[in-house]
Amino acid sequence: MDDQVKAAFDAARDTTKQLITLGTAILTLEITFSKGMTGIRWLLPISWGFLLLSVGCGVWTLLALTGALEPLDKSAPVSIRGSNVTIPSMLQIILFMLGLFFTVAFGILAQ
């Protein structure tokens, strides 16, 4: 495996881990401080659901990256561009953005 492929795996892993960390941190803060919140509180569980699903897709992505390093078909090139990696990765990003959107929407509308 050449240096460019190694760098691609490292970057994909680091980005995935960063989104997992941000998702769990936002989720933890929202749950911790949700008791005192009133008004349009129904937006919070929607945000929680999206963030939790994002974290799950992040774990799925990390597992897929690990599997891509040692493919079953030895003749297949080692790559992060397979659908086994790109699908959970894109899902993680989309779900994180949706969770963040509902968090921000709650913050704006709760004013």
N, C-alpha and C positions, 0 to 999 in steps of 0.2 A: 504494500500500500504506500503510495507516494505522499509527500508532505501536504499537497493540496487537498487530498481526500481526508487525511488526518485532521487538517484545519477545518474542513467542512463538518466533520463529525463533532469536533470540539465546539464549534460555533452553534450547531444545532442543539447539542446537549446543554450548553450554557444558556441559550435562549429559552429552551424548554424549562430548565430549572428555575430561571428568573421568573417566568410566568407562573410557575407553581408557587414560588415564594410569595409573589405579589398577590396572587389569588387567595392563598390561605391567610395572609396578613389582613387583607381587606375584609375577608369573611369573618375573621376573629374579631376585628375591631367593630364591625357592624353588629355582630351578635352580642358583644360585650356591652355596647352602649345603646342597644335597641330598646331596653326596658323603659327608658325615660322619654322615648320618642312618641309623638302623637301625630294625628293628622292622617296623611296618606301612607300609613304604615304598610299597606298591602304591597308596596313596591319592593320592600326589603326581602321578603321571601322569594320573590322572583329573582332578585339579584343574587341571593344566596344559592338558589338552584343553578343558575348559570355559572357562578364561580366554582361551585362544587363539581359540576360536570367538566369545567375547564381543567381543574386539578386532575380529575380522573383521566381525561384525554392526555394530559401531560405525562402521567405515569405510563399510559399506553404508548406514547411517543418514545419515552426513554427505553421501554422494553423493546419496541420496534427497532430503535437504533442499535441496541445490543444485538438483536437478531440479525440485523443487516451486516454487522461486522463478521459474522460467521454464517453465510447462507448455506442452506441445505444443498443447493446445486453449486458445486465447487467451480463450475465453469462460468457462473454468473459473476459480473463485476461487482465489487463492493461499492455501494453508492447509497446516498441519503435520498435519492430521487425516486425510489420505488414507492408504489402506492401504500405499502405497509407502513411507511414512515410519513408520507405527505398527507394522507387522509387524517390520521389522528392529530398531526401537527396543525393542519388548517382548522380542524374542529376546535382544538384548544384555543387558537387565536380568536376565532369567531365567538366562541362562548365567553372567553375572557372579556372581549370588547362589549358583548351584550350585558354581562354582569356589571361592568364598569358604567355602561350607559344607564342602567337602572339605578345604580348607586348615585350617579350625578343627578339623574332626574329626581330622585328622592330629595337630595340635598337642595336642589333649586326650588322644588315645589313645597318643601317643608318650611320655607322662610316665612 
